[in-house]
Amino acid sequence: QVQLVESGGGLVQPGGSLRLSCTASRSIFGIYHMNWYRQPPGKQRELVAGITTGGSTTYQDSVKGRFTISKDNAKNTVYLQMNSLKPEDTAMYYCHALVAGTGLASWGHGTQVTVSS
């Protein structure tokens, strides 16, 4: 089972930017669909963005045009570039790896993002 470590969270003012990173313990190339989820305080965990093994991306409507998911297969790392951050983006952000074609998945421990003035 792959281990995932997130980093890059923090406190940022509205309108600011952050880049989250998720590094996997082994190769993700051709194996894992990678996703970012978030869980706002008192709410359910929700899918924010995903990138398939082939590089296709998907986004939650509320982040389209502001967030960008990307990956570096050589570094076993997935990124979430977050721009124009809003207070409602405040949440714990989790990295998720799904073995393509299966239901096997791994989660990271999360990184906190707080958007506040």
N, C-alpha and C positions, 0 to 999 in steps of 0.2 A: 504494500500500500504506500502510495506516495505521500511524503510529508510536505506541507506547505507552510511557508513563513511569510507573513505580510509585514510591510513597513511603509512609512511615509505619511501616516496620519498625523493629526495635530489640530491646533486651534488656528483658524483663519478668519479674517473679516469677510463680510458679505462682498461678493464681487471678486474675491481672491481665487487663487489656484492652488491645487495640490496635485502631486503625482504619487499614486500608490503603486507599490511593487509587490509581487508575489513570486517567490522563488521556490521551485520544486526541488525535491531531493534527488530526482532523476529525470531523464529525458522526457519531455512532453511531446516531442515531435512525432506527429502521426499517430499518437496514442490517445491523448486527452483533449476533450473539449474543455476550455477554461472559462470560468464565469466569475463575476463579482456580484455578490449579494450584499444587502445592507439590512440592518435592523434598527429602525428608529426607536427611541425610548417608548416603551409601552405598546409597541406595535409588532406585527408579524414580520418575519424576514421576507425580503422581496428581491427578485432578480433585478439587477441594475444593468448589466451588460454581459455579453458572452461572445466568445470567439471560438470557431470550430477548428478542427485539425487542418482544414483546408483554408482557413483564414477568413471565412465569412463571419460577419459581425451582426449582433442584434442589440438593441437598446430599449430600455423602458422609455415610454413616451416623455416622461418628465425630465429626462436627461439628454434627449436627442439634441444635437447641436452644441451641447456644452461638455459632454464627456466623450472620451475616446479610449477604446480598449485596443491594445496592441500586444504583440508578444515578440520575444527574441528567443527563438528555438535553441540557438547556440548557448544561451545563458540559462535556459530552462526557466525563464522569467516572463511573467505577464504584467502588464502595466495598466493602470487606469488614470488617464490624464483628466483632471476635473477642473474646468474653468467656469468662471461666472458663478461661483458657489453661492448658494442661498441658505438661509437658516434651516429650511426644510430638508436640506441635504445632511443635516446632522444625524449621525448614526454610527453604529459599529459596522465596519465594512469587512466582509469575509471573502476570502478566495475559495473557490470550489473547483475541483477537478473531476471530470466525469470520463470514465473510460469509454471511448467511442463504441457504440453498438451494444453497450451493456448498461446495467444500472449501478455499476460499481462506482462509488464516489468517495472523495476525501475532502475534508474541510480544514482550513487554517483556523488559528485561534482568534483572528480578527485584529483590526487596527481602528482606533477611534478617530472619527472626524467630527470636529465641532466648528460650526460656522456661526460666529457671533461677534457683535461689535462691543 
